[in-house]
Amino acid sequence: AYVFVMNSVYEMSGIDRSVTKCIFADGIMSVSLLRKLGIEGTCNLILDRYHLVEVDWPKVFGWHYSHIKKLMKNMVESNSEDEFITIFEDIRRRCPNEKHQEY
């Protein structure tokens, strides 16, 4: 649905999608949106951390979220790509099912 909406915005406005430099989102959108729009190399996705950590992820991970919340928050606030990847891999190992591991 978001791809359709964004494509419609570009079509109706007549603005070239390459001028889009960032999209702010609450966690529902992901980098796959940028790929589908063909702007992943020129646009950044900026996520609203509060809603991601306090609203979106608790819905996605359900009861298991309380066990990984601190790690998830540390991942979002990581200071380097290496730190992010290390925490991300730890979270994946702790997730109980493949659906959550692939999220």
C-alpha positions in Angstrom: 0.0 0.0 0.0 2.8 2.4 0.8 4.5 1.8 -2.5 1.2 2.7 -4.3 0.8 5.9 -2.2 4.3 7.0 -2.7 4.2 6.3 -6.5 0.9 8.3 -6.6 2.6 11.2 -4.8 5.4 11.3 -7.3 3.0 10.9 -10.3 0.6 13.6 -9.1 3.3 16.1 -8.0 5.5 15.7 -11.1 8.5 15.6 -8.8 11.3 13.2 -9.7 11.7 10.6 -6.9 15.5 11.1 -6.9 15.0 14.4 -5.0 13.6 12.5 -2.0 16.5 12.5 0.4 14.7 11.1 3.6 11.5 9.6 4.6 10.4 9.7 8.3 8.5 6.6 9.4 7.2 5.0 12.6 8.6 1.6 11.9 5.9 0.3 9.6 7.9 1.1 6.6 11.3 -0.5 6.0 14.2 -0.3 3.6 12.2 -2.6 1.3 10.0 0.4 0.6 13.0 2.4 -0.6 14.1 -0.6 -2.8 10.6 -0.9 -4.3 10.6 2.8 -5.1 14.1 2.6 -6.6 15.5 5.2 -4.2 17.5 3.1 -1.8 20.8 4.6 -3.0 19.7 8.2 -2.7 17.2 8.3 0.2 17.5 7.5 4.0 14.7 6.0 6.1 14.6 7.7 9.5 12.6 5.8 12.1 10.8 7.2 15.1 12.6 5.4 17.9 9.9 5.9 20.5 7.1 4.3 18.5 9.5 1.6 17.2 10.6 0.5 20.7 7.5 1.2 22.7 4.6 0.5 20.2 5.6 -1.3 17.0 8.1 -4.0 18.3 5.9 -5.0 21.3 3.1 -5.8 18.8 5.4 -7.7 16.5 7.3 -9.7 19.2 4.4 -10.1 21.7 5.2 -11.8 25.0 8.8 -12.4 23.9 9.5 -8.6 23.7 10.1 -8.2 27.4 13.0 -10.6 27.1 14.8 -8.7 24.3 13.6 -5.1 24.8 16.8 -3.8 26.4 18.9 -5.4 23.5 16.5 -3.9 20.9 16.8 -0.5 22.4 20.6 -0.8 22.6 20.7 -1.9 18.9 18.7 1.2 17.9 21.0 3.4 19.9 24.3 1.7 18.8 27.3 3.9 18.1 28.7 1.9 15.2 27.8 -0.5 12.5 29.8 -3.3 14.2 28.0 -2.7 17.5 24.7 -2.8 15.7 25.5 -6.1 13.9 26.7 -7.7 17.1 23.6 -6.8 19.0 21.4 -7.7 16.0 22.9 -11.2 15.8 22.4 -11.7 19.6 18.8 -10.7 19.3 18.3 -13.2 16.4 19.8 -16.0 18.4 17.4 -15.2 21.3 14.2 -15.1 19.1 12.0 -18.2 19.5 10.9 -18.5 15.9 12.0 -17.9 12.4 9.3 -15.2 11.7 10.9 -13.0 14.4 14.4 -13.9 13.3 13.7 -12.6 9.8 11.8 -9.5 10.9 
